[in-house]
Amino acid sequence: MANAVHGKTRRKPSDKPMDETQRKILKDVREELVKDMNVDEVSLQMAKSHVFSERDEEKIKSSGLLHERCEIFLDILPRRGEKAFDSFIKALYEVNQPWLAKRLSTEAELSNVR
């Protein structure tokens, strides 16, 4: 799990980066996520699960435009390590966006990522 230091998220040496296939999935479904995702609720869940730092949340909230907040979120997500993808899917379920969670899960299963 990441440690927060002065609003930054620092990965422990045992943390691995997000898998390239997971990054590709995020890229492939990005347009759909930007269009439909409740980024404010999802980023709050990601912070609660310690995937995103306070600084990440502030950066996401800094834009007044919804689609820009989604873009910032999706730019940050792959840099949060190997557990971020599954945490993201869980957060989507928790904020009542199961169709997006299922879309990501299906893509991951098809790619044998998980």
Secondary structure, 3 states (H helix, E strand, C coil): CCEEECCEEECCCCCCCCCHHHHHHHHHCHHHHHHHCCHHHHHHHHHHCCCCCHHHHHHHHCCCCHHHHHHHHHHHHHHHCCCHHHHHHHHHHHCCCHHHHHHHHHHHHHCCCC
